[in-house]
Amino acid sequence: MSHRRQVPSRGVARRNAKLKALRGLVSRDRAILAVDLASGKQAAVVLDHDSVVLARRMFTGSAWCIGEILAWAEPIARKAGFAGLVLACEPTGHRWKPLVVTARAAGIPVVCVQPLLVHRAREGEDFTRNRSDFDDAVIIGRLAAELRCYVPYLPEGPWARLRHLGARRAELVVRVTAARQGLRDLLECAWPALLATAAEPLDSATWRAALAVSADPAVIAAMTPDAFTAALRGQVRALGGQRVCHRVARSVHAAAAEPGGIAAERSAALERAGFAHGDWMAALAAIAEVEARMVSVLSELHLADLVTTIPGLSAVGAAAILAETGDPARYDSPRTWVKHAGLAPRANESGTYRGQTRTSGRGRPGLRTAAWRAIWGALRNNPVWSARHAYLTSRDRNQLNDGQARAAIAAALLRQLFMVITRRVPWDPAMAGAGAAASRQEVTTAAA
């Protein structure tokens, strides 16, 4: 039997390089200081690489007491024959950040362990799922010794600002959605005729301006059509519109005369609808301000003109993606972005068995959401992606539904955006089309 030497794949080579870099940080001549973080108490354990506990102590205070923890742990590590420490923790909320900046300033490497790994390792510790702060710290240290950890990323400068602006925008999108849906629900109950005045009433500037004039149909019905139109004109301009849609204006005025709905509850429900409308408009204005700031950060990074060479992708859509990923230079390949978003294919094979392939669903949900939202607008204006979508949803073998095809194209968007930014080259439709054709096996994934 001949044994032909197999050349490691790029994925294997990257994994080996990653493990080598991690071993350089979690070196065997360093004791592991594992900290289980909490709001007011920090459980610290010093271990060797066999998970043997050398010392443990509970510290009272916020995560900023890490300086005191390091001062306690270093002599213990030296006494046990270690050259120094490596700090390990879970990325709990914001509390890991003081540990990173303090330890790195002292020249101590820091690694993080995913909370999901810690959760699943509890049962593997003694089969009881026993949970305590010190036990969790020991598990964190053991996982770090096994190199089941990663180097935490702390954004700086414009990238830090972009991340926080992206988080603010995500909060505001939730507020907008909640206020918009709440307004619709209230109007369906108390003024259903208003929802029939336009094909897409909540997207009409004139319709929104009518509610700004008054959420009480009696007030609008008491106005003459000309007075109502004049009032609308000012509100449309205040909302950033240019002119009144007279067809919608006439329909709203007529709907005010016969509002329908539950008369006994109308006054109270519409008062609340007025609050919902105000919340909605305020959140939309706040989103516009935040998005303008995000685009300015992209310009500061010299990326605004570059990302918009991709047809259908706005600067805001690209900024929302980059707010989740941070600096692309820290990733080693475009596929890493796809894995980070949870859009990578998840193999389901064993021997001759070939199961259904799905996306992993692991990773950063905010990145997955940003890519998903970006593709909805881009798909209509990008001929390469629209053709790809048509192929995936109409081919004879392994045909995808609409959502699955959009997930595959969202993964392609991340790969291509990565190349545009890291190589500082405009988007090339010929290369994008060739890349799609070359990776047909990869994009046959089904959305989880």
C-alpha angles and dihedrals in degrees: 000000000000119000110207115199111247118218111224114249122243089256092054091046091051092048092050091049091048092051091048091052091048091049088054088059099037091044120171092242090064125078115227117243106198118191126192104206127218136158099263106007132047121200109209125190128180113210140171122230092273091060091252107155112233096178141339135196140171115231122201116220141053125305088276088079086079090108089062090047092052092048089054096044102045097067090047091053092047092049090053090055100260123137094222147315140289116201120222129184144145117264091248111178109293095326096095092064097073088051092052098048094042096045095044090050087056092049094252117137118235129206131178130216121211113249090227090061091050091049093052094042093059092078091045090056097068105336092251101091086231110180130199135135094256093044090052090049090053090050090050090052093048093050090048091052088052088052091243088139141083140220109261119237119222111188118224137197115346091359091058091049092048091051093053093044089051090052090050091050091051090053091050093048088057090050092049093050093047094047093045094050092043090053092051092049092051093048092049087058102039108020109016094158090068092063090059095057095089137024091242102014099178090053094051116100091206091052092050090047090053090060089048088057089053139325088209113090090203091063093050093044090054091058123084116245091251093049091048091050091050091051090048092052093061094046093048090054090047089055092051097259125131108214143007120258099228093198091059091042092055091047093051092049090051091047090054090061092053107024098164121194129096107336096193091058100033100098095049095041093049091050087057090044088058090056090048091051091050091049090049095051092045092051092048090052091048091050091052090053094047092047091051089054091048091053090049089055089051088052089050088054090047091240105109096087093039099054093046091062084082104088113240095013112112125208088246092053091050091046091053089054094046091047087063098042102038120202108002090211090078092065121080100210142010090248088065089068090052091051091046089055094048092242096114119114115263111218117229104182137126124169107314092344116109114185130186113294117226136174114270097237088207125118132047112351092197091059091048090051093048092051092045093052093045093053093055091064096034096051093068093052104036113080094195094054095040089053090048091050091050091050095048093050097044108036119118098235125052094356115193128215121236096269094047091050091050090051090052091049091046087058089050089050091056093048094048094044089052091054093046092053101039095044094037092226129132118255111274115208091200092055092042091052092046091049091052092051092048095051101047092127091055097049095053088091122129121229112251 
